Amino acid sequence: MAAELINPPPSVPPALALRMSQQAPRILQQSSGPSLPYPLSLLTASEAPETWIGYENLMLACLRTGDDRSARICLEKLTQRFGEDNERVMALRGMYHEAVAEDYKALESIFRGYEEVLKKDPTNMPIRKRRVALLKAMNRPIDATTALVGLLDASPTDAEAWAELADLYLTQNLYAQAIFSLEEVLLITPNAWNIHARMGEILYLSSLATNSNNDGNLMRGLCESMRRFCRSIELCDNYLRGYYGLKLTTKHLLSLLSKTSKPAPAAADPQFGDLAPPSLATIERLHELATAKLAEIVRRNAAGESGWDGYDQAEVIAAGELLGRDAQKIER
């Protein structure tokens, strides 16, 4: 199988998913032939782990692109190899049925099936996760949140679940809870630069939403957001989202500081505690750094230079628009 099926990126873009699914007819035709039911299939099946990882990723790509027939064949091969009672296969089967469901009533039927499985085996974590995903798809965020909190009570070191919980809280504008959830993720994966940037984004949104009439609290929140973005680019150079957030926060801080003639508080200032806002000169240098780096990323990505082509194009366009707005203000 192709390397992209064996080891796809963490977030598969639509173009790659389409390219992966287009390989399905060739791969499935090559592997077609009579097969024995589980566990007799163990006697004839290829035991290379990459084979089954490839089938699973191929199934997911086919579901994303609407090739339900190829996805079903992949699922059948995985079922023949590992058996119907395998927890991972059960979750993949549930995902397939969710994808082909025609209406809300069909989704409710799938949900009841998950409930029956969990009554027999509450420790089935793949099905518990599918249950949360299905509740979210059914537009029941409160129920999904409750189910996910229960899952984390049983598995408190699941970083993926904490990150999903943060997103659920954010959709309900529960910023403090979302921040707490991401802090739990960072306890498990402290060097995850994308989570530091995500924390910066939520802190930024929270500061603007809750402290718009309090410059002191707004500045505190923006400074903490800025520090998170700084940490993300410290861990991952050329990280576009990190530099984008750094430019936004420093730009807002410069606007706040320009409205007051008071000097920046010292580190011992009781209003800000141990983490006082950095000096005006430091914020200006960080803003210049973010602007220069974003411009470099946009320019080199547009030129198609090697090593600068892995960015999400929507993010590159957003960065270009942000730089363009600043350029227009300077020209005026």
C-alpha positions as YAML, in Angstrom:
chain: A
units: angstrom
residues:
- id: 1
  name: MET
  ca: [0.00, 0.00, 0.00]
- id: 2
  name: ALA
  ca: [1.03, 3.62, -0.50]
- id: 3
  name: ALA
  ca: [2.90, 5.33, 2.32]
- id: 4
  name: GLU
  ca: [0.14, 7.90, 2.73]
- id: 5
  name: LEU
  ca: [-2.27, 5.09, 3.67]
- id: 6
  name: ILE
  ca: [0.14, 3.54, 6.16]
- id: 7
  name: ASN
  ca: [1.21, 6.77, 7.82]
- id: 8
  name: PRO
  ca: [-1.15, 9.66, 6.97]
- id: 9
  name: PRO
  ca: [-0.73, 13.10, 8.55]
- id: 10
  name: PRO
  ca: [-2.69, 13.76, 11.78]
- id: 11
  name: SER
  ca: [-5.13, 15.99, 9.92]
- id: 12
  name: VAL
  ca: [-5.81, 14.67, 6.41]
- id: 13
  name: PRO
  ca: [-6.71, 17.53, 4.03]
- id: 14
  name: PRO
  ca: [-9.58, 16.97, 1.55]
- id: 15
  name: ALA
  ca: [-7.26, 16.66, -1.47]
- id: 16
  name: LEU
  ca: [-5.23, 13.92, 0.20]
- id: 17
  name: ALA
  ca: [-8.37, 12.09, 1.34]
- id: 18
  name: LEU
  ca: [-9.61, 12.10, -2.25]
- id: 19
  name: ARG
  ca: [-6.28, 10.82, -3.54]
- id: 20
  name: MET
  ca: [-6.27, 8.05, -0.93]
- id: 21
  name: SER
  ca: [-9.84, 6.96, -1.71]
- id: 22
  name: GLN
  ca: [-9.09, 6.83, -5.44]
- id: 23
  name: GLN
  ca: [-6.68, 3.99, -4.74]
- id: 24
  name: ALA
  ca: [-9.48, 1.83, -3.30]
- id: 25
  name: PRO
  ca: [-10.56, 0.00, -6.51]
- id: 26
  name: ARG
  ca: [-6.98, -1.06, -7.31]
- id: 27
  name: ILE
  ca: [-6.11, -2.11, -3.75]
- id: 28
  name: LEU
  ca: [-9.35, -4.01, -3.18]
- id: 29
  name: GLN
  ca: [-9.11, -5.75, -6.53]
- id: 30
  name: GLN
  ca: [-5.58, -6.93, -5.76]
- id: 31
  name: SER
  ca: [-6.69, -8.33, -2.42]
- id: 32
  name: SER
  ca: [-9.93, -9.89, -3.67]
- id: 33
  name: GLY
  ca: [-10.46, -13.61, -3.28]
- id: 34
  name: PRO
  ca: [-12.17, -16.14, -1.03]
- id: 35
  name: SER
  ca: [-11.53, -15.71, 2.66]
- id: 36
  name: LEU
  ca: [-12.29, -17.79, 5.72]
- id: 37
  name: PRO
  ca: [-14.37, -16.54, 8.67]
- id: 38
  name: TYR
  ca: [-12.66, -15.45, 11.89]
- id: 39
  name: PRO
  ca: [-10.73, -17.10, 13.59]
- id: 40
  name: LEU
  ca: [-9.85, -19.39, 10.64]
- id: 41
  name: SER
  ca: [-8.86, -16.24, 8.74]
- id: 42
  name: LEU
  ca: [-5.81, -16.06, 10.99]
- id: 43
  name: LEU
  ca: [-4.36, -19.06, 9.15]
- id: 44
  name: THR
  ca: [-4.27, -17.32, 5.78]
- id: 45
  name: ALA
  ca: [-4.24, -13.57, 6.51]
- id: 46
  name: SER
  ca: [-1.16, -11.47, 5.96]
- id: 47
  name: GLU
  ca: [0.12, -10.50, 9.38]
- id: 48
  name: ALA
  ca: [1.91, -7.31, 8.39]
- id: 49
  name: PRO
  ca: [0.44, -4.63, 10.70]
- id: 50
  name: GLU
  ca: [0.75, -2.07, 7.91]
- id: 51
  name: THR
  ca: [-1.80, -4.03, 5.85]
- id: 52
  name: TRP
  ca: [-4.58, -3.57, 8.38]
- id: 53
  name: ILE
  ca: [-3.60, 0.02, 9.19]
- id: 54
  name: GLY
  ca: [-3.85, 0.71, 5.48]
- id: 55
  name: TYR
  ca: [-7.31, -0.84, 5.22]
- id: 56
  name: GLU
  ca: [-8.55, 1.22, 8.16]
- id: 57
  name: ASN
  ca: [-7.20, 4.48, 6.74]
- id: 58
  name: LEU
  ca: [-8.55, 3.59, 3.31]
- id: 59
  name: MET
  ca: [-11.98, 3.01, 4.82]
- id: 60
  name: LEU
  ca: [-11.93, 6.39, 6.56]
- id: 61
  name: ALA
  ca: [-10.87, 8.14, 3.35]
- id: 62
  name: CYS
  ca: [-13.63, 6.41, 1.38]
- id: 63
  name: LEU
  ca: [-16.24, 7.46, 3.95]
- id: 64
  name: ARG
  ca: [-15.06, 11.08, 3.68]
- id: 65
  name: THR
  ca: [-15.36, 11.06, -0.11]
- id: 66
  name: GLY
  ca: [-18.67, 9.20, -0.35]
- id: 67
  name: ASP
  ca: [-17.34, 5.87, -1.64]
- id: 68
  name: ASP
  ca: [-19.52, 3.83, 0.71]
- id: 69
  name: ARG
  ca: [-19.10, 0.61, -1.27]
- id: 70
  name: SER
  ca: [-15.31, 0.56, -0.95]
- id: 71
  name: ALA
  ca: [-15.60, 1.54, 2.71]
- id: 72
  name: ARG
  ca: [-17.92, -1.42, 3.32]
- id: 73
  name: ILE
  ca: [-15.47, -3.82, 1.64]
- id: 74
  name: CYS
  ca: [-12.62, -2.51, 3.81]
- id: 75
  name: LEU
  ca: [-14.80, -2.99, 6.88]
- id: 76
  name: GLU
  ca: [-15.62, -6.55, 5.85]
- id: 77
  name: LYS
  ca: [-11.93, -7.38, 5.47]
- id: 78
  name: LEU
  ca: [-11.15, -5.98, 8.91]
- id: 79
  name: THR
  ca: [-14.08, -7.90, 10.39]
- id: 80
  name: GLN
  ca: [-12.93, -11.15, 8.76]
- id: 81
  name: ARG
  ca: [-9.47, -10.66, 10.18]
- id: 82
  name: PHE
  ca: [-10.23, -9.48, 13.73]
- id: 83
  name: GLY
  ca: [-13.79, -10.67, 14.37]
- id: 84
  name: GLU
  ca: [-17.08, -8.84, 14.95]
- id: 85
  name: ASP
  ca: [-16.49, -8.48, 18.69]
- id: 86
  name: ASN
  ca: [-13.20, -6.63, 18.34]
- id: 87
  name: GLU
  ca: [-13.70, -3.21, 19.98]
- id: 88
  name: ARG
  ca: [-11.94, -1.27, 17.23]
- id: 89
  name: VAL
  ca: [-13.90, -3.08, 14.53]
- id: 90
  name: MET
  ca: [-17.14, -2.36, 16.41]
- id: 91
  name: ALA
  ca: [-16.29, 1.35, 16.43]
- id: 92
  name: LEU
  ca: [-15.44, 1.33, 12.71]
- id: 93
  name: ARG
  ca: [-18.72, -0.47, 11.98]
- id: 94
  name: GLY
  ca: [-20.57, 2.17, 13.96]
- id: 95
  name: MET
  ca: [-18.77, 4.92, 12.06]
- id: 96
  name: TYR
  ca: [-19.77, 3.32, 8.77]
- id: 97
  name: HIS
  ca: [-23.44, 3.11, 9.79]
- id: 98
  name: GLU
  ca: [-23.34, 6.74, 10.94]
- id: 99
  name: ALA
  ca: [-21.92, 7.81, 7.57]
- id: 100
  name: VAL
  ca: [-24.60, 6.03, 5.53]
- id: 101
  name: ALA
  ca: [-27.51, 6.95, 7.83]
- id: 102
  name: GLU
  ca: [-30.22, 8.68, 5.83]
- id: 103
  name: ASP
  ca: [-31.99, 10.63, 8.57]
- id: 104
  name: TYR
  ca: [-32.05, 11.57, 12.25]
- id: 105
  name: LYS
  ca: [-34.17, 8.52, 13.07]
- id: 106
  name: ALA
  ca: [-31.42, 6.25, 11.73]
- id: 107
  name: LEU
  ca: [-28.87, 8.04, 13.91]
- id: 108
  name: GLU
  ca: [-31.09, 7.50, 16.95]
- id: 109
  name: SER
  ca: [-31.20, 3.80, 16.15]
- id: 110
  name: ILE
  ca: [-27.39, 3.68, 15.99]
- id: 111
  name: PHE
  ca: [-27.22, 5.54, 19.30]
- id: 112
  name: ARG
  ca: [-29.48, 2.94, 20.94]
- id: 113
  name: GLY
  ca: [-27.17, 0.25, 19.60]
- id: 114
  name: TYR
  ca: [-24.22, 1.95, 21.29]
- id: 115
  name: GLU
  ca: [-26.19, 2.06, 24.53]
- id: 116
  name: GLU
  ca: [-26.86, -1.67, 24.34]
- id: 117
  name: VAL
  ca: [-23.17, -2.40, 23.76]
- id: 118
  name: LEU
  ca: [-22.16, -0.26, 26.74]
- id: 119
  name: LYS
  ca: [-24.70, -1.95, 29.01]
- id: 120
  name: LYS
  ca: [-22.91, -5.22, 28.36]
- id: 121
  name: ASP
  ca: [-19.40, -3.74, 28.50]
- id: 122
  name: PRO
  ca: [-19.04, -0.21, 29.96]
- id: 123
  name: THR
  ca: [-15.26, -0.40, 29.44]
- id: 124
  name: ASN
  ca: [-15.55, -0.43, 25.64]
- id: 125
  name: MET
  ca: [-13.71, 2.87, 25.09]
- id: 126
  name: PRO
  ca: [-13.94, 2.99, 21.25]
- id: 127
  name: ILE
  ca: [-17.73, 2.71, 21.45]
- id: 128
  name: ARG
  ca: [-17.86, 5.28, 24.25]
- id: 129
  name: LYS
  ca: [-15.96, 7.69, 21.99]
- id: 130
  name: ARG
  ca: [-18.25, 6.96, 19.05]
- id: 131
  name: ARG
  ca: [-21.21, 7.66, 21.35]
- id: 132
  name: VAL
  ca: [-19.78, 11.09, 22.16]
- id: 133
  name: ALA
  ca: [-19.11, 11.82, 18.48]
- id: 134
  name: LEU
  ca: [-22.64, 10.78, 17.56]
- id: 135
  name: LEU
  ca: [-24.20, 12.98, 20.24]
- id: 136
  name: LYS
  ca: [-22.16, 15.88, 18.89]
- id: 137
  name: ALA
  ca: [-23.31, 15.12, 15.33]
- id: 138
  name: MET
  ca: [-26.92, 15.00, 16.54]
- id: 139
  name: ASN
  ca: [-26.51, 18.55, 17.88]
- id: 140
  name: ARG
  ca: [-26.71, 17.51, 21.52]
- id: 141
  name: PRO
  ca: [-23.62, 19.27, 22.93]
- id: 142
  name: ILE
  ca: [-24.72, 19.14, 26.58]
- id: 143
  name: ASP
  ca: [-25.29, 15.37, 26.42]
- id: 144
  name: ALA
  ca: [-22.00, 14.95, 24.56]
- id: 145
  name: THR
  ca: [-20.21, 16.95, 27.24]
- id: 146
  name: THR
  ca: [-21.73, 14.86, 30.01]
- id: 147
  name: ALA
  ca: [-20.78, 11.64, 28.24]
- id: 148
  name: LEU
  ca: [-17.23, 12.85, 27.65]
- id: 149
  name: VAL
  ca: [-16.79, 13.90, 31.28]
- id: 150
  name: GLY
  ca: [-17.87, 10.39, 32.28]
- id: 151
  name: LEU
  ca: [-15.35, 8.91, 29.85]
- id: 152
  name: LEU
  ca: [-12.56, 11.04, 31.33]
- id: 153
  name: ASP
  ca: [-13.49, 9.94, 34.84]
- id: 154
  name: ALA
  ca: [-12.60, 6.43, 33.70]
- id: 155
  name: SER
  ca: [-9.59, 7.45, 31.58]
- id: 156
  name: PRO
  ca: [-8.17, 10.75, 32.91]
- id: 157
  name: THR
  ca: [-4.94, 10.58, 30.85]
- id: 158
  name: ASP
  ca: [-6.66, 10.56, 27.45]
- id: 159
  name: ALA
  ca: [-5.27, 13.75, 25.88]
- id: 160
  name: GLU
  ca: [-7.46, 13.42, 22.80]
- id: 161
  name: ALA
  ca: [-10.60, 13.28, 24.93]
- id: 162
  name: TRP
  ca: [-9.56, 16.36, 26.94]
- id: 163
  name: ALA
  ca: [-8.95, 18.27, 23.71]
- id: 164
  name: GLU
  ca: [-12.38, 17.25, 22.41]
- id: 165
  name: LEU
  ca: [-13.95, 18.34, 25.69]
- id: 166
  name: ALA
  ca: [-12.28, 21.75, 25.32]
- id: 167
  name: ASP
  ca: [-13.88, 22.14, 21.88]
- id: 168
  name: LEU
  ca: [-17.28, 21.16, 23.25]
- id: 169
  name: TYR
  ca: [-17.01, 23.72, 26.05]
- id: 170
  name: LEU
  ca: [-15.94, 26.36, 23.55]
- id: 171
  name: THR
  ca: [-19.04, 25.79, 21.42]
- id: 172
  name: GLN
  ca: [-21.06, 26.60, 24.55]
- id: 173
  name: ASN
  ca: [-18.96, 29.73, 25.32]
- id: 174
  name: LEU
  ca: [-17.65, 28.13, 28.52]
- id: 175
  name: TYR
  ca: [-14.18, 29.61, 28.22]
- id: 176
  name: ALA
  ca: [-12.92, 28.80, 31.71]
- id: 177
  name: GLN
  ca: [-13.84, 25.14, 31.36]
- id: 178
  name: ALA
  ca: [-12.27, 24.98, 27.89]
- id: 179
  name: ILE
  ca: [-9.03, 26.46, 29.22]
- id: 180
  name: PHE
  ca: [-9.01, 23.98, 32.12]
- id: 181
  name: SER
  ca: [-9.43, 21.10, 29.66]
- id: 182
  name: LEU
  ca: [-6.49, 22.26, 27.54]
- id: 183
  name: GLU
  ca: [-4.38, 22.62, 30.68]
- id: 184
  name: GLU
  ca: [-5.06, 18.92, 31.29]
- id: 185
  name: VAL
  ca: [-3.89, 18.17, 27.75]
- id: 186
  name: LEU
  ca: [-0.65, 20.05, 28.40]
- id: 187
  name: LEU
  ca: [-0.07, 18.11, 31.60]
- id: 188
  name: ILE
  ca: [-0.06, 14.96, 29.46]
- id: 189
  name: THR
  ca: [1.71, 16.41, 26.40]
- id: 190
  name: PRO
  ca: [3.61, 19.52, 27.58]
- id: 191
  name: ASN
  ca: [5.44, 20.04, 24.28]
- id: 192
  name: ALA
  ca: [2.38, 20.01, 22.04]
- id: 193
  name: TRP
  ca: [2.88, 23.33, 20.25]
- id: 194
  name: ASN
  ca: [-0.56, 23.20, 18.61]
- id: 195
  name: ILE
  ca: [-2.23, 22.93, 22.01]
- id: 196
  name: HIS
  ca: [-0.27, 25.94, 23.32]
- id: 197
  name: ALA
  ca: [-1.49, 27.89, 20.30]
- id: 198
  name: ARG
  ca: [-5.04, 26.64, 20.82]
- id: 199
  name: MET
  ca: [-4.83, 27.78, 24.43]
- id: 200
  name: GLY
  ca: [-3.69, 31.18, 23.19]
- id: 201
  name: GLU
  ca: [-6.67, 31.39, 20.85]
- id: 202
  name: ILE
  ca: [-9.18, 30.58, 23.59]
- id: 203
  name: LEU
  ca: [-7.53, 33.02, 26.01]
- id: 204
  name: TYR
  ca: [-7.71, 35.70, 23.31]
- id: 205
  name: LEU
  ca: [-11.40, 35.05, 22.64]
- id: 206
  name: SER
  ca: [-12.19, 34.87, 26.34]
- id: 207
  name: SER
  ca: [-10.42, 38.16, 27.05]
- id: 208
  name: LEU
  ca: [-12.30, 40.01, 24.32]
- id: 209
  name: ALA
  ca: [-15.66, 38.47, 25.30]
- id: 210
  name: THR
  ca: [-15.51, 38.94, 29.07]
- id: 211
  name: ASN
  ca: [-13.17, 41.87, 29.70]
- id: 212
  name: SER
  ca: [-14.01, 44.37, 26.96]
- id: 213
  name: ASN
  ca: [-14.85, 47.06, 29.56]
- id: 214
  name: ASN
  ca: [-11.95, 46.35, 31.91]
- id: 215
  name: ASP
  ca: [-8.59, 47.32, 30.42]
- id: 216
  name: GLY
  ca: [-6.65, 45.77, 33.29]
- id: 217
  name: ASN
  ca: [-8.22, 42.32, 32.97]
- id: 218
  name: LEU
  ca: [-8.16, 42.57, 29.19]
- id: 219
  name: MET
  ca: [-4.44, 43.29, 29.23]
- id: 220
  name: ARG
  ca: [-3.80, 40.40, 31.61]
- id: 221
  name: GLY
  ca: [-5.69, 37.99, 29.39]
- id: 222
  name: LEU
  ca: [-4.01, 39.22, 26.22]
- id: 223
  name: CYS
  ca: [-0.56, 38.94, 27.80]
- id: 224
  name: GLU
  ca: [-1.23, 35.34, 28.83]
- id: 225
  name: SER
  ca: [-2.50, 34.61, 25.32]
- id: 226
  name: MET
  ca: [0.65, 36.18, 23.85]
- id: 227
  name: ARG
  ca: [2.85, 34.00, 26.07]
- id: 228
  name: ARG
  ca: [1.07, 30.87, 24.85]
- id: 229
  name: PHE
  ca: [1.67, 31.83, 21.24]
- id: 230
  name: CYS
  ca: [5.31, 32.55, 22.04]
- id: 231
  name: ARG
  ca: [5.63, 29.08, 23.55]
- id: 232
  name: SER
  ca: [4.08, 27.47, 20.49]
- id: 233
  name: ILE
  ca: [6.58, 29.05, 18.08]
- id: 234
  name: GLU
  ca: [9.41, 28.31, 20.49]
- id: 235
  name: LEU
  ca: [8.50, 24.63, 20.23]
- id: 236
  name: CYS
  ca: [7.81, 24.70, 16.48]
- id: 237
  name: ASP
  ca: [9.55, 27.25, 14.31]
- id: 238
  name: ASN
  ca: [7.61, 28.40, 11.22]
- id: 239
  name: TYR
  ca: [4.29, 27.51, 12.90]
- id: 240
  name: LEU
  ca: [1.84, 29.74, 11.07]
- id: 241
  name: ARG
  ca: [-0.99, 29.70, 13.63]
- id: 242
  name: GLY
  ca: [1.47, 30.62, 16.37]
- id: 243
  name: TYR
  ca: [2.78, 33.64, 14.51]
- id: 244
  name: TYR
  ca: [-0.72, 34.65, 13.42]
- id: 245
  name: GLY
  ca: [-1.91, 34.66, 17.04]
- id: 246
  name: LEU
  ca: [1.22, 36.46, 18.19]
- id: 247
  name: LYS
  ca: [0.59, 39.24, 15.69]
- id: 248
  name: LEU
  ca: [-3.05, 39.59, 16.75]
- id: 249
  name: THR
  ca: [-2.31, 39.74, 20.47]
- id: 250
  name: THR
  ca: [0.66, 42.11, 20.21]
- id: 251
  name: LYS
  ca: [-1.31, 44.37, 17.88]
- id: 252
  name: HIS
  ca: [-4.14, 44.56, 20.41]
- id: 253
  name: LEU
  ca: [-1.73, 45.12, 23.30]
- id: 254
  name: LEU
  ca: [-0.02, 47.96, 21.44]
- id: 255
  name: SER
  ca: [-3.42, 49.54, 20.89]
- id: 256
  name: LEU
  ca: [-4.21, 49.27, 24.61]
- id: 257
  name: LEU
  ca: [-0.85, 50.67, 25.70]
- id: 258
  name: SER
  ca: [-1.15, 53.60, 23.33]
- id: 259
  name: LYS
  ca: [-4.29, 54.73, 25.20]
- id: 260
  name: THR
  ca: [-2.49, 55.18, 28.50]
- id: 261
  name: SER
  ca: [0.56, 57.16, 29.51]
- id: 262
  name: LYS
  ca: [1.22, 54.95, 32.54]
- id: 263
  name: PRO
  ca: [4.37, 52.83, 32.41]
- id: 264
  name: ALA
  ca: [4.06, 49.06, 32.29]
- id: 265
  name: PRO
  ca: [3.65, 47.63, 35.78]
- id: 266
  name: ALA
  ca: [6.65, 45.96, 37.38]
- id: 267
  name: ALA
  ca: [6.82, 42.25, 38.06]
- id: 268
  name: ALA
  ca: [5.83, 42.86, 41.69]
- id: 269
  name: ASP
  ca: [2.74, 44.86, 40.74]
- id: 270
  name: PRO
  ca: [-0.14, 43.44, 42.85]
- id: 271
  name: GLN
  ca: [-2.59, 43.90, 39.99]
- id: 272
  name: PHE
  ca: [-0.79, 41.44, 37.75]
- id: 273
  name: GLY
  ca: [1.10, 39.23, 40.20]
- id: 274
  name: ASP
  ca: [4.30, 37.57, 39.15]
- id: 275
  name: LEU
  ca: [3.56, 37.72, 35.42]
- id: 276
  name: ALA
  ca: [3.31, 41.41, 34.67]
- id: 277
  name: PRO
  ca: [2.86, 42.62, 31.08]
- id: 278
  name: PRO
  ca: [6.16, 42.91, 29.19]
- id: 279
  name: SER
  ca: [7.53, 46.32, 28.30]
- id: 280
  name: LEU
  ca: [6.26, 48.28, 25.32]
- id: 281
  name: ALA
  ca: [9.57, 47.73, 23.54]
- id: 282
  name: THR
  ca: [9.30, 43.96, 23.97]
- id: 283
  name: ILE
  ca: [5.76, 43.88, 22.59]
- id: 284
  name: GLU
  ca: [6.84, 45.98, 19.62]
- id: 285
  name: ARG
  ca: [9.71, 43.61, 18.85]
- id: 286
  name: LEU
  ca: [7.41, 40.60, 19.09]
- id: 287
  name: HIS
  ca: [4.94, 42.29, 16.75]
- id: 288
  name: GLU
  ca: [7.70, 43.00, 14.24]
- id: 289
  name: LEU
  ca: [8.90, 39.39, 14.49]
- id: 290
  name: ALA
  ca: [5.41, 37.99, 13.90]
- id: 291
  name: THR
  ca: [4.83, 40.32, 10.94]
- id: 292
  name: ALA
  ca: [8.15, 39.44, 9.30]
- id: 293
  name: LYS
  ca: [7.68, 35.70, 9.82]
- id: 294
  name: LEU
  ca: [4.13, 35.67, 8.51]
- id: 295
  name: ALA
  ca: [5.25, 37.59, 5.43]
- id: 296
  name: GLU
  ca: [8.04, 35.07, 4.87]
- id: 297
  name: ILE
  ca: [5.69, 32.09, 5.20]
- id: 298
  name: VAL
  ca: [3.14, 33.58, 2.79]
- id: 299
  name: ARG
  ca: [5.82, 34.57, 0.27]
- id: 300
  name: ARG
  ca: [7.72, 31.28, 0.27]
- id: 301
  name: ASN
  ca: [4.55, 29.19, 0.25]
- id: 302
  name: ALA
  ca: [3.23, 31.12, -2.75]
- id: 303
  name: ALA
  ca: [6.57, 30.56, -4.52]
- id: 304
  name: GLY
  ca: [6.26, 26.82, -3.94]
- id: 305
  name: GLU
  ca: [9.63, 26.52, -2.22]
- id: 306
  name: SER
  ca: [10.57, 23.12, -0.91]
- id: 307
  name: GLY
  ca: [9.71, 22.72, 2.77]
- id: 308
  name: TRP
  ca: [7.16, 25.55, 2.71]
- id: 309
  name: ASP
  ca: [4.27, 23.74, 1.02]
- id: 310
  name: GLY
  ca: [2.69, 21.89, 3.94]
- id: 311
  name: TYR
  ca: [0.48, 24.72, 5.17]
- id: 312
  name: ASP
  ca: [-3.30, 24.78, 5.08]
- id: 313
  name: GLN
  ca: [-4.16, 27.14, 2.25]
- id: 314
  name: ALA
  ca: [-7.03, 28.71, 4.17]
- id: 315
  name: GLU
  ca: [-4.58, 29.65, 6.94]
- id: 316
  name: VAL
  ca: [-2.10, 31.06, 4.41]
- id: 317
  name: ILE
  ca: [-4.85, 33.18, 2.84]
- id: 318
  name: ALA
  ca: [-5.95, 34.44, 6.28]
- id: 319
  name: ALA
  ca: [-2.36, 35.39, 7.11]
- id: 320
  name: GLY
  ca: [-2.05, 37.26, 3.82]
- id: 321
  name: GLU
  ca: [-5.26, 39.18, 4.52]
- id: 322
  name: LEU
  ca: [-4.05, 40.11, 8.01]
- id: 323
  name: LEU
  ca: [-0.80, 41.46, 6.58]
- id: 324
  name: GLY
  ca: [-2.74, 43.26, 3.86]
- id: 325
  name: ARG
  ca: [-4.95, 45.08, 6.36]
- id: 326
  name: ASP
  ca: [-1.92, 46.40, 8.20]
- id: 327
  name: ALA
  ca: [-0.30, 47.48, 4.93]
- id: 328
  name: GLN
  ca: [-3.42, 49.44, 3.97]
- id: 329
  name: LYS
  ca: [-3.40, 51.29, 7.30]
- id: 330
  name: ILE
  ca: [0.26, 52.24, 6.81]
- id: 331
  name: GLU
  ca: [-0.42, 53.54, 3.29]
- id: 332
  name: ARG
  ca: [-3.27, 55.72, 4.49]
...
